[in-house]
Amino acid sequence: MKLDAAVIELLSLDPENTTVSSAGGGGCSSASTSKITSRFRDGTEKCFFMKSGRGSDAEIMFEGEHASLNALHNAVPSLCPKSFGHGHFASQPSTSFLVSDFLNLTSRSAVKSGPSLASKLAKLHTTPAPIPVPEGFDKRVFGFPVTTCCGDTPQDNSYKSSWADFYAENRLRFILRRAEKSNGHDKELHNLVERTASKVVPRLLHDYHLNGGNGVTPVVVHGDLWSGNAGLGVVGVKEGEPEDIVYDPSACYAHNEFELGIMRMFGGFRGSFFNDYHQLCPKTEPVEEYEDRVKLYELYHHLNHYALFGGGYKSGAVSILTSLVKKYGGK
């Protein structure tokens, strides 16, 4: 397999001392993956991971993943691979690529080193969104500089100063429109989502309600942290002690507890994980509503899976919607 000139230039590689081979899955339906191994003049060897795909969907996805990986990496360097860049192949301009550190995954039962995933995630979730703030705002805001993809769904990350407004509009109403485009209009689902966005979200998430009226500080979240996007591995080199690591992020600046919705949806994270995490990153006040907030955040992922795959994911969404509307939806 020949390495494209654009990638050689991006990484400043010597093509005579570089090999390319096929790698595993690409984290989305349209990407293929490769492992790049290059030997440098000082005799050291480094491995890179490359995703490639054709068309505008791949271009959007790789731009978002590049920004996501580096937002996480900048906050907690040992949490995920670093992305070196993205672009278009010189030989095939319609094909986009993303290049990051290669991640050598090991067995989940392997002896690991370094901080735990709970402590790394707590560090990520207690690091405020970076300054400077976007033009037109006077404080840290919710959103992200680029579109990111959760699965194959390109998300609306346009900035909002209110977390409740962002979650209601950029997540719930947005994904409802995607679901209706994929599966057709469903009156019951539509009305439940709208009731939740207009009544439940302000009741549970408004600034005047959270943290005694102080609201929440935007922090970067992985955004798609189910157990299949976390593991044990060594980054960049073949040898070393494996650490807890995450990959395939879909980042935005959000309420830290938004991360926990997808983690609860598919399981894979033990109760001890959440206990350790909350020792370092306490539950948002009011604590007695914590479980309902996490359920509200899980809802987005049920709706996203319904938009992507249809079928039984609707029933999971309706179940959450019904319980939250009954409890918080008012008359």
C-alpha positions as CSV (number, residue, x, y, z in Angstrom):
1,M,0.0,0.0,0.0
2,K,1.4,3.4,-1.0
3,L,1.2,6.4,1.3
4,D,-0.3,9.5,-0.3
5,A,1.9,12.5,-0.7
6,A,-0.4,14.7,1.4
7,V,0.1,12.5,4.4
8,I,3.9,12.2,3.9
9,E,4.0,16.1,3.8
10,L,1.8,16.4,6.9
11,L,3.9,14.1,9.0
12,S,7.3,14.9,7.4
13,L,8.0,11.3,6.7
14,D,10.6,9.6,4.6
15,P,8.6,7.3,2.2
16,E,11.6,5.0,1.8
17,N,11.4,4.2,5.5
18,T,7.6,4.1,5.9
19,T,5.2,1.3,5.5
20,V,1.4,1.2,5.4
21,S,-0.9,-1.7,6.3
22,S,-4.6,-2.2,6.8
23,A,-5.9,-1.7,10.4
24,G,-9.2,-2.5,12.2
25,G,-12.6,-0.7,12.2
26,G,-13.0,3.0,11.4
27,G,-15.5,4.0,14.0
28,C,-18.2,4.9,11.4
29,S,-19.9,3.2,8.5
30,S,-17.8,4.9,5.7
31,A,-14.2,5.0,6.9
32,S,-11.4,2.6,6.1
33,T,-8.3,2.5,8.4
34,S,-4.5,2.1,8.0
35,K,-1.5,1.7,10.2
36,I,1.5,3.8,9.2
37,T,4.9,2.8,10.6
38,S,7.9,5.0,10.0
39,R,11.6,4.8,11.0
40,F,13.3,8.1,11.6
41,R,17.0,9.1,11.1
42,D,17.8,8.7,14.8
43,G,16.7,5.0,14.6
44,T,13.4,5.5,16.5
45,E,10.2,4.1,15.1
46,K,6.7,5.7,15.4
47,C,3.3,4.4,14.4
48,F,0.3,6.4,13.2
49,F,-3.3,5.6,12.7
50,M,-5.1,6.9,9.6
51,K,-8.8,7.0,8.7
52,S,-9.9,7.7,5.1
53,G,-13.2,8.1,3.4
54,R,-14.8,9.6,0.3
55,G,-17.2,12.5,0.1
56,S,-18.4,15.4,2.2
57,D,-19.6,13.2,5.1
58,A,-16.1,11.8,5.7
59,E,-14.6,15.3,5.4
60,I,-17.0,16.6,8.1
61,M,-16.4,13.6,10.4
62,F,-12.7,13.8,10.2
63,E,-12.6,17.5,10.9
64,G,-14.8,17.0,13.9
65,E,-12.7,14.0,15.2
66,H,-9.5,15.9,14.8
67,A,-10.8,18.8,16.9
68,S,-12.3,16.4,19.4
69,L,-9.2,14.4,19.9
70,N,-7.1,17.4,20.5
71,A,-9.6,19.1,22.8
72,L,-9.5,16.0,25.0
73,H,-5.7,15.6,24.6
74,N,-5.0,19.2,25.5
75,A,-7.0,18.9,28.7
76,V,-5.7,15.4,29.7
77,P,-2.8,14.3,27.4
78,S,-2.8,10.7,28.5
79,L,-6.6,10.2,27.9
80,C,-6.6,9.8,24.1
81,P,-4.4,9.7,21.0
82,K,-3.3,13.0,19.6
83,S,-4.4,14.0,16.1
84,F,-1.8,15.3,13.8
85,G,-4.1,16.6,11.1
86,H,-6.7,16.0,8.4
87,G,-7.1,16.9,4.8
88,H,-7.5,15.5,1.3
89,F,-5.3,13.0,-0.6
90,A,-3.2,14.6,-3.2
91,S,-3.8,11.7,-5.5
92,Q,-7.6,11.5,-4.8
93,P,-8.9,15.0,-3.8
94,S,-12.4,13.5,-3.1
95,T,-10.9,11.3,-0.4
96,S,-10.4,12.8,3.1
97,F,-8.1,11.5,5.8
98,L,-7.3,11.9,9.5
99,V,-4.0,10.9,11.1
100,S,-3.5,10.4,14.8
101,D,-1.2,8.5,17.1
102,F,-1.6,4.7,16.7
103,L,-3.3,3.0,19.7
104,N,-2.0,-0.5,20.5
105,L,-5.0,-1.9,22.3
106,T,-4.5,-4.7,24.8
107,S,-6.7,-7.1,26.7
108,R,-9.0,-5.4,29.3
109,S,-7.6,-7.8,31.8
110,A,-4.0,-6.7,31.3
111,V,-2.1,-5.1,34.2
112,K,-2.4,-1.3,33.7
113,S,-0.4,1.7,34.8
114,G,-1.1,5.3,35.2
115,P,-4.3,7.1,36.5
116,S,-7.6,5.3,36.2
117,L,-10.2,6.2,33.6
118,A,-12.4,7.6,36.4
119,S,-9.6,10.0,37.5
120,K,-8.8,11.0,33.9
121,L,-12.4,11.6,33.1
122,A,-12.8,13.6,36.4
123,K,-9.8,15.7,35.4
124,L,-11.3,16.3,32.0
125,H,-14.7,17.3,33.5
126,T,-13.2,19.7,36.0
127,T,-11.2,21.6,33.4
128,P,-13.2,24.6,32.2
129,A,-13.7,25.2,28.5
130,P,-10.7,27.2,27.1
131,I,-10.4,30.9,26.8
132,P,-10.8,33.0,24.7
133,V,-14.5,32.7,24.4
134,P,-16.1,32.8,20.9
135,E,-16.8,36.2,19.3
136,G,-20.1,37.7,20.4
137,F,-20.1,36.1,23.8
138,D,-18.8,37.5,27.1
139,K,-18.3,34.2,29.0
140,R,-17.5,30.5,28.3
141,V,-20.3,28.9,26.2
142,F,-21.7,25.5,25.3
143,G,-21.1,24.1,21.8
144,F,-17.9,23.4,19.8
145,P,-15.9,25.2,17.0
146,V,-16.8,22.5,14.4
147,T,-19.4,19.9,13.6
148,T,-18.8,16.6,15.4
149,C,-20.4,13.3,14.5
150,C,-22.1,10.9,17.0
151,G,-22.0,7.7,15.1
152,D,-22.9,9.0,11.6
153,T,-25.0,11.9,12.9
154,P,-23.4,15.3,12.2
155,Q,-24.4,17.4,15.3
156,D,-25.3,21.0,15.6
157,N,-22.7,22.5,17.9
158,S,-23.5,26.2,17.3
159,Y,-22.7,28.1,20.5
160,K,-25.3,29.0,23.2
161,S,-24.7,30.7,26.5
162,S,-27.4,28.6,28.2
163,W,-26.9,24.9,28.7
164,A,-30.6,24.3,28.9
165,D,-31.1,26.1,25.6
166,F,-28.2,24.1,24.0
167,Y,-29.6,20.8,25.2
168,A,-33.2,21.5,24.2
169,E,-32.4,23.0,20.8
170,N,-29.1,21.6,19.6
171,R,-29.6,18.1,20.9
172,L,-33.2,17.1,21.5
173,R,-35.1,19.1,18.9
174,F,-32.2,18.7,16.4
175,I,-32.2,14.9,16.8
176,L,-36.0,14.7,16.6
177,R,-35.8,16.4,13.2
178,R,-33.2,13.8,12.1
179,A,-35.4,11.0,13.4
180,E,-38.4,12.3,11.6
181,K,-36.5,12.6,8.4
182,S,-35.3,9.0,8.7
183,N,-38.5,7.3,10.0
184,G,-41.4,9.7,9.3
185,H,-43.4,11.9,11.6
186,D,-44.6,10.2,14.8
187,K,-47.2,12.3,16.7
188,E,-46.6,10.7,20.1
189,L,-42.8,10.9,19.9
190,H,-42.9,14.5,18.5
191,N,-45.2,15.7,21.3
192,L,-43.2,14.0,24.0
193,V,-39.9,15.4,22.8
194,E,-41.4,18.9,22.5
195,R,-42.9,18.7,25.9
196,T,-39.5,17.5,27.3
197,A,-37.6,20.3,25.5
198,S,-40.0,23.0,26.6
199,K,-40.9,21.9,30.1
200,V,-38.6,19.2,31.5
201,V,-35.2,20.7,30.3
202,P,-35.8,24.2,31.8
203,R,-37.0,22.6,35.0
204,L,-34.0,20.3,35.4
205,L,-31.2,22.2,33.6
206,H,-31.7,25.9,33.8
207,D,-28.9,28.1,35.2
208,Y,-31.2,29.4,38.0
209,H,-31.8,25.8,39.2
210,L,-28.4,24.1,38.9
211,N,-25.7,24.6,41.6
212,G,-27.8,26.9,43.7
213,G,-28.5,29.3,40.8
214,N,-24.9,29.4,39.6
215,G,-25.4,27.1,36.6
216,V,-22.7,24.8,35.3
217,T,-19.3,25.5,33.7
218,P,-18.8,24.2,30.2
219,V,-16.2,21.4,30.0
220,V,-15.1,19.3,27.1
221,V,-16.9,15.9,27.0
222,H,-16.0,12.9,24.8
223,G,-19.7,12.8,23.7
224,D,-19.9,9.1,22.7
225,L,-18.3,7.3,25.6
226,W,-19.8,3.9,25.5
227,S,-17.7,1.0,26.5
228,G,-16.7,0.2,22.9
229,N,-14.9,3.6,22.8
230,A,-12.7,2.9,25.9
231,G,-10.1,0.4,26.6
232,L,-6.5,-0.3,27.7
233,G,-3.7,0.6,25.3
234,V,-0.3,2.0,24.6
235,V,-0.2,5.1,22.4
236,G,2.3,5.7,19.5
237,V,4.8,3.0,20.2
238,K,4.8,-0.8,20.3
239,E,6.2,-1.2,23.8
240,G,5.0,0.2,27.1
241,E,2.6,-0.1,30.0
242,P,-1.0,0.0,28.9
243,E,-3.2,2.8,30.3
244,D,-6.9,3.5,30.3
245,I,-7.6,5.3,27.1
246,V,-10.6,6.6,25.0
247,Y,-11.0,7.1,21.3
248,D,-13.5,8.0,18.5
249,P,-14.8,11.1,20.4
250,S,-17.6,13.4,19.4
251,A,-16.7,16.3,21.6
252,C,-18.5,19.5,22.7
253,Y,-18.4,21.9,25.6
254,A,-21.2,20.7,27.8
255,H,-22.4,19.9,31.3
256,N,-20.1,17.2,32.6
257,E,-23.0,14.9,33.5
258,F,-24.0,14.8,29.8
259,E,-21.2,12.3,29.4
260,L,-22.8,9.9,31.7
261,G,-25.9,9.3,29.7
262,I,-24.3,7.2,27.0
263,M,-22.2,5.5,29.6
264,R,-25.3,4.3,31.4
265,M,-27.2,3.4,28.2
266,F,-25.0,0.4,27.2
267,G,-23.4,-0.4,30.5
268,G,-19.8,-1.6,30.7
269,F,-18.9,0.8,33.5
270,R,-19.2,-0.6,37.0
271,G,-20.7,1.1,40.0
272,S,-17.2,1.4,41.4
273,F,-16.3,3.5,38.4
274,F,-19.0,6.1,39.1
275,N,-18.2,6.1,42.8
276,D,-14.5,6.9,42.1
277,Y,-15.4,9.5,39.5
278,H,-17.8,11.3,41.8
279,Q,-15.2,11.4,44.6
280,L,-13.2,13.7,42.3
281,C,-16.0,15.3,40.3
282,P,-19.0,15.7,42.6
283,K,-22.6,15.4,41.4
284,T,-24.2,18.7,40.4
285,E,-26.7,20.2,42.9
286,P,-29.5,19.4,43.4
287,V,-28.1,15.9,44.0
288,E,-31.5,14.4,44.4
289,E,-32.2,15.0,40.7
290,Y,-29.0,13.5,39.5
291,E,-30.5,10.2,38.3
292,D,-33.2,12.1,36.3
293,R,-30.6,14.4,34.7
294,V,-28.6,11.4,33.6
295,K,-31.8,9.8,32.3
296,L,-32.5,13.0,30.4
297,Y,-29.0,12.9,28.8
298,E,-29.4,9.2,28.0
299,L,-32.5,10.1,26.1
300,Y,-30.5,11.9,23.4
301,H,-28.6,8.7,22.5
302,H,-31.8,6.7,22.3
303,L,-33.2,9.3,19.8
304,N,-29.9,9.3,17.9
305,H,-29.9,5.5,17.6
306,Y,-33.6,5.7,16.5
307,A,-32.6,8.3,13.8
308,L,-29.7,6.1,12.6
309,F,-31.2,2.6,13.0
310,G,-34.9,2.9,13.6
311,G,-36.6,-0.1,15.3
312,G,-36.6,-0.7,19.0
313,Y,-34.7,2.4,20.0
314,K,-38.0,4.4,19.8
315,S,-39.5,2.4,22.7
316,G,-36.5,3.2,24.9
317,A,-36.8,6.9,24.1
318,V,-40.6,6.9,24.7
319,S,-40.1,5.2,28.1
320,I,-37.7,7.9,29.3
321,L,-39.7,10.7,27.8
322,T,-42.9,9.4,29.4
323,S,-41.4,9.1,32.9
324,L,-39.7,12.6,32.8
325,V,-42.8,14.3,31.4
326,K,-45.0,12.7,34.1
327,K,-42.6,13.9,36.8
328,Y,-41.5,17.3,35.6
329,G,-43.7,18.2,32.6
330,G,-46.4,20.1,34.4
331,K,-49.8,20.6,32.9
